[in-house]
Amino acid sequence: MNTQPNLWIVIPCYNEQEVLPLTAPLFLKELQQLIDAGKVASSSKICFINDGSTDKTWELISELAAAHEHYEGLSLSRNRGHQNALLAGLMEARKHCDACISADCDGQDDIHAISKMVDEYLAGYDVVYGVRSKRETDTAFKRMTAEGYYKVLNMLGADIIFNHADYRLLSSRALDGLAEFNEVNLFLRGLVPLVGYKSTTVTYERSERMAGTSHYPLTKMLALAFDGITSLSIKPIHVIASLGAMFSLLGFIGIIWAIVSVFTGYTMPGWASMICFICLFGGLQLLALGIIGEYIGKIYLEVKSRPRFIISERTWDKQ
């Protein structure tokens, strides 16, 4: 392994004009320390990905790239969401780097963990996950739901790292492996473990956002959580099919009970037939939906062919 790998730090940005001037120098300082220590090559870069921002984020990225050789940027043609923007940066970095670290722009993830990830990479690991050591900055509700969500995903069969988001290092061959996945409904923290290769974790403490407001309100977090479940597992469909079979059985029991009630004289006219139809068709409908969903789930996991992102500009194309 090259003792001085070319490192790219990939940072998705969406309307980050307030926080970018604060965090960009911190990333640069961390990268410069790694270069000075001889751990990464002097050609290493910090690449900001503009995810269709409506403020001056792209203008700031362009100014940073013009002012310093270690800054670069690319802009998507429109807002595609955090996961697609991150993937765009990873796939672009794959063409140039030996290792790539993805991080958020807001400065909440400890930037000093980057050097720990590089140390693990130099020790021979292809994937290094940044894992939160604790969630004291979260509200009780967010802490409970987040930890519960990881447990649910693992229960559904998804190989996901507990308390890990999208702060990680990937080697060039891990990036090549990730490129083999053609998922459109992206959930990278679930896909990366599927790549395999030797992996480890580094722990860090998450702090408050340095400036601006979060772009992940509860609705977006719930949407991401649902995407994670549906893109990694079809067990919910198995559950529906099982419930359909169970209710079908209960429906047949209900039919027998209704018929017995007719002969014993404990019913009103028309009641038995109504109950029979409700029990029978209610159960059969759920069973049918479960079986159809089984096939749709498999098709859904295979047939995803829309472009995940379109790049409109790169700062290095202007140089």
C-alpha positions in Angstrom: 0.0 0.0 0.0 1.2 3.5 -0.9 2.4 5.2 2.3 1.1 8.5 1.0 -2.3 7.7 -0.4 -4.3 10.3 -2.3 -7.2 11.1 0.0 -10.5 12.8 -1.0 -12.9 14.2 1.6 -16.4 14.3 0.1 -18.9 16.7 1.7 -22.5 17.0 0.4 -23.9 20.6 0.7 -27.5 21.8 0.5 -28.1 25.5 1.3 -25.0 25.7 3.6 -24.0 29.3 3.0 -24.0 30.0 6.7 -22.0 27.0 7.9 -19.6 26.4 4.9 -17.3 29.4 5.7 -16.9 28.0 9.2 -16.3 24.3 8.5 -14.3 24.5 5.3 -11.2 25.9 7.0 -11.5 23.2 9.7 -11.5 20.4 7.1 -8.6 22.1 5.3 -6.6 22.3 8.6 -7.2 18.6 9.3 -6.1 17.6 5.8 -3.0 19.8 5.9 -2.0 18.2 9.2 -2.3 14.8 7.5 -0.2 16.0 4.6 2.4 17.5 6.9 2.6 14.2 8.8 3.3 12.3 5.6 0.1 10.2 6.0 -1.6 11.4 2.8 -0.4 12.8 -0.5 -0.1 16.5 -1.1 -2.5 16.1 -4.1 -5.4 15.2 -1.7 -8.6 17.1 -2.0 -11.7 18.3 -0.2 -14.6 18.0 -2.6 -17.9 19.8 -1.8 -21.0 18.6 -3.7 -23.7 21.2 -4.3 -27.0 19.4 -4.1 -29.1 22.0 -6.1 -28.8 24.7 -3.4 -31.0 27.7 -3.8 -28.7 30.0 -1.8 -25.0 31.0 -2.5 -23.5 27.6 -1.6 -22.2 27.0 -5.1 -20.7 30.4 -5.4 -18.9 29.9 -2.1 -17.6 26.5 -3.2 -16.4 28.0 -6.5 -14.6 30.7 -4.5 -13.0 28.2 -2.2 -11.8 26.1 -5.2 -10.3 29.2 -6.9 -8.5 30.3 -3.7 -6.9 27.0 -2.6 -5.6 24.0 -4.5 -7.0 21.5 -2.0 -10.6 22.6 -2.4 -12.7 21.2 -5.3 -16.4 21.2 -6.0 -19.1 19.7 -8.2 -22.7 20.8 -8.7 -25.7 18.6 -9.4 -28.2 19.7 -12.0 -30.9 19.8 -9.4 -31.6 18.8 -5.8 -31.4 15.0 -5.6 -31.3 14.5 -1.9 -28.4 13.8 0.5 -27.8 10.2 -0.4 -27.6 10.8 -4.2 -25.4 13.8 -3.7 -23.1 11.8 -1.5 -23.0 9.0 -4.0 -22.2 11.5 -6.8 -19.2 12.7 -4.7 -18.0 9.1 -4.0 -18.2 8.1 -7.6 -16.3 11.2 -8.7 -13.7 10.7 -6.0 -13.3 7.1 -7.1 -11.7 8.3 -10.3 -8.9 10.1 -8.5 -8.3 8.8 -5.0 -6.8 5.9 -3.1 -9.2 6.5 -0.2 -12.3 8.6 0.3 -13.9 10.0 3.5 -17.5 11.2 3.5 -18.7 13.7 6.0 -21.4 16.2 6.6 -20.9 20.0 6.1 -22.4 21.1 9.4 -19.4 20.2 11.6 -21.4 18.1 14.0 -19.3 15.0 13.3 -15.9 15.4 15.0 -13.5 16.4 12.2 -10.5 15.1 14.1 -11.9 11.5 13.6 -10.6 11.8 10.0 -7.0 11.3 11.1 -8.2 8.2 13.1 -9.8 6.8 10.0 -6.7 7.4 7.9 -4.6 5.5 10.5 -7.0 2.5 10.3 -6.8 2.7 6.5 -3.0 2.7 6.6 -3.2 -0.3 9.0 -4.9 -2.3 6.2 -8.7 -1.6 6.5 -10.8 -0.9 3.4 -13.8 0.4 5.3 -13.7 2.5 8.4 -17.0 3.4 10.0 -17.4 6.5 12.2 -19.6 5.5 15.1 -21.1 7.8 17.7 -19.9 6.9 21.2 -23.0 8.4 22.8 -26.1 10.4 22.0 -26.2 12.9 24.8 -26.9 15.8 22.4 -30.0 14.1 21.1 -33.4 14.5 22.7 -34.8 11.5 24.6 -37.3 10.9 21.7 -34.7 11.0 19.0 -32.3 8.8 20.9 -35.0 6.2 21.6 -36.3 6.2 18.0 -32.8 6.2 16.4 -31.6 3.3 18.5 -34.8 1.4 18.0 -34.6 1.9 14.3 -31.1 0.3 14.1 -32.4 -2.7 16.1 -35.4 -3.1 13.8 -33.2 -3.0 10.7 -31.0 -5.7 12.2 -34.0 -7.7 13.1 -35.2 -7.5 9.5 -31.9 -8.9 8.3 -30.1 -5.7 7.3 -26.4 -5.7 8.1 -26.1 -2.2 9.4 -23.6 -0.7 11.8 -25.2 0.5 15.1 -25.0 4.3 15.6 -23.3 4.9 12.3 -24.6 7.4 9.7 -22.6 8.4 6.7 -19.3 9.4 8.3 -16.9 6.7 6.9 -13.7 6.0 5.0 -13.8 3.8 1.8 -10.7 2.5 0.0 -10.6 2.7 -3.8 -11.5 -1.0 -4.1 -14.4 -0.5 -1.7 -15.6 2.3 -3.9 -15.3 0.0 -6.9 -17.4 -2.5 -5.1 -20.0 0.1 -4.2 -20.2 1.2 -7.8 -21.4 -2.3 -8.7 -24.7 -1.6 -6.9 -27.3 -0.1 -9.2 -29.7 0.9 -6.4 -31.8 4.0 -7.2 -33.6 4.1 -3.8 -30.3 4.7 -2.0 -29.5 3.9 1.6 -25.8 4.0 1.7 -25.3 3.1 5.3 -27.0 -0.2 4.5 -25.3 -0.8 1.1 -21.7 -0.2 2.3 -21.7 -3.3 4.6 -22.8 -5.4 1.7 -19.6 -4.5 -0.2 -17.6 -6.5 2.3 -13.8 -6.2 2.7 -12.0 -5.7 5.9 -13.7 -3.1 8.1 -13.4 -1.5 11.5 -14.8 1.4 13.5 -13.6 4.6 15.1 -15.7 6.3 17.8 -16.4 10.0 18.1 -18.7 12.4 19.9 -21.2 14.4 17.9 -21.7 18.1 18.8 -24.2 20.8 17.9 -24.5 22.2 14.4 -22.1 25.2 14.0 -24.5 27.4 12.1 -27.7 27.4 10.1 -30.5 24.9 10.6 -30.8 21.2 10.1 -32.0 20.0 6.7 -33.3 16.8 8.2 -36.6 17.4 10.0 -38.6 14.6 11.4 -40.5 14.0 8.1 -37.2 13.6 6.1 -35.8 11.3 8.8 -38.9 9.1 8.7 -38.7 9.0 4.9 -35.0 8.0 5.1 -35.9 5.4 7.6 -38.6 3.9 5.4 -36.2 3.9 2.4 -33.7 2.0 4.5 -36.2 -0.7 5.4 -37.7 -1.1 2.0 -34.4 -1.0 0.1 -32.6 -3.5 2.3 -35.3 -6.0 3.2 -38.5 -7.6 1.9 -39.3 -9.1 5.3 -42.3 -6.7 5.8 -43.9 -8.4 2.8 -43.3 -11.8 4.4 -45.0 -10.4 7.5 -48.0 -9.3 5.4 -48.2 -12.7 3.8 -48.0 -14.4 7.1 -50.8 -12.1 8.5 -52.9 -12.9 5.4 -52.6 -16.6 6.0 -53.4 -16.2 9.7 -56.5 -14.1 9.0 -57.6 -16.6 6.3 -57.4 -19.3 9.0 -59.3 -17.1 11.4 -61.8 -16.4 8.6 -62.5 -20.1 8.1 -62.9 -20.5 11.9 -65.3 -17.6 11.8 -67.3 -19.2 9.1 -67.6 -22.4 11.1 -68.7 -20.4 14.1 -71.3 -18.5 12.1 -72.7 -21.8 10.7 -72.9 -23.3 14.1 -74.6 -20.1 15.4 -77.3 -20.5 12.7 -78.1 -24.0 13.7 -78.2 -23.2 17.4 -80.5 -20.2 16.8 -78.3 -17.5 18.2 -78.3 -15.3 15.1 -80.4 -12.7 13.3 -81.3 -13.2 9.7 -78.5 -12.2 7.3 -75.9 -11.9 10.0 -74.2 -15.2 9.3 -73.8 -14.6 5.6 -72.4 -11.2 6.2 -69.8 -12.4 8.8 -68.8 -15.3 6.5 -68.1 -13.0 3.6 -66.2 -10.5 5.7 -64.0 -13.1 7.4 -63.4 -15.1 4.2 -62.7 -12.2 1.8 -60.8 -10.1 4.3 -58.4 -12.9 4.9 -58.1 -13.8 1.3 -57.4 -10.2 0.3 -54.5 -9.9 2.7 -53.1 -13.2 1.6 -53.4 -12.2 -2.1 -51.8 -8.8 -1.4 -49.0 -10.5 0.4 -48.3 -12.9 -2.5 -48.5 -10.2 -5.1 -46.3 -8.0 -2.9 -43.7 -10.8 -2.7 -43.2 -10.6 -6.5 -43.4 -6.8 -6.6 -40.8 -6.7 -3.8 -38.4 -8.8 -5.8 -39.0 -6.7 -9.0 -38.6 -3.5 -6.9 -35.2 -4.7 -5.7 -34.0 -5.4 -9.2 -35.6 -2.9 -11.6 -34.2 0.5 -10.6 -32.8 2.2 -13.6 -33.4 6.0 -13.3 -30.2 8.1 -13.1 -29.3 8.8 -9.5 -27.7 12.1 -10.2 -26.6 14.4 -13.1 -23.5 16.6 -12.7 -23.8 20.0 -14.3 -20.5 21.6 -13.2 -17.1 20.7 -11.8 -14.7 23.3 -10.5 -11.6 21.5 -12.0 -13.2 21.8 -15.5 -12.8 25.5 -15.3 -9.1 25.4 -14.4 
